[in-house]
């Protein structure tokens, strides 16, 4: 095993010594060279006698090597341990809730009934699996691109879907409908869990891995979850025989597990401190900067990010009731923003305004629509500038049309209701070009990734 922090030294009598320490949390180990043995052996110095590894320390070290990434804590993000503690609790509760719903599933399939046949149960199980497969493909197509940037929100969505699927299975034998329908609906929910949960877990692992050790972090996360599932398995084996015959105890246990599961998941995703920017975090930073000229810290930005509602679940969300779509087709943007007769004017004005940029902003401010068109050479910084320009455009429009407050240094010009939208966007673009470099420099100074 790799050891870090090696220090060589000599004693007064000329003996050779060296010390090493495994990471920041390991103990110093001292080795001395013996001429007769022609080897270094471990010794204990006077100031180390109270720090000799006990059996408990050795067990803790072994557990650390088995369940934590190599080089912990330097090899992972600072929020790793806080997140993993809550993630462990949620996995434990979810496993117990799953065991309770499994019992109801087997009951619904007819286990224990003389009239039930293996063929009927097999066909029902296959139809359930088929429903889940179709749902997973459809969901990946519908929201696949959102799972990476909004990983915290969709992670919570996966947990809610997981508990909803377990609840439906537990309730299934009591519902006045075919159990096959219950199983298929539950399978659809579980398919959403598989896609959303797996994709967001990968995104969070990428955030936590700080030494190109994503595979190690992922593998150790799997080991932690397996250990938790084993603990939940033994718990289920203990409590199921006790509560199986009691309808009330069964449901009380299930709801306690679900509440703890959702609470633990919420606390887990709240513990994550993403340095990268998605739309909700960027909008919060832009609002703070245009209001007070201050870029908030990474921790503050993450705490302010809405997890249950808001921009993360609305891909085109923008302030003041606007809709902003990014990476649009120019043809589609022109069709949406023009009245048909002035499409040529809109095209020429847009191309002329952004001829030196790798993006174009096309909009209809009266219908509160904005569209960002990319050129092939666009960079991440330029994409950020496009959103910055769109936000400044919205602020200026709200300032002159609704009277909202905006500092004089951010006002791009004086407009009226008759001012063409392309003219407003053109003047805002000039203002944005002047003030964006200061914003970007301040953003980088706060340690934000800017992606």
RACORHU-V985441 format. One record per helix or strand of 3 or more residues. SS is the DSSP state (H for helix, E for strand). FROM is the first residue (numbers start at 1). TO is the last residue. Records with the same first field share a line. If there is no record, write none. Layout:
BEGIN
SS = FROM-TO  FROM-TO
END
This chain:
BEGIN
E = 4-10  16-21  28-34  39-43  323-326  359-364  369-374
H = 46-51  55-67  80-108  118-143  146-149  151-172  179-208  214-243  247-271  279-292  298-304  311-313  330-337  343-353  380-402  408-410  421-445
END
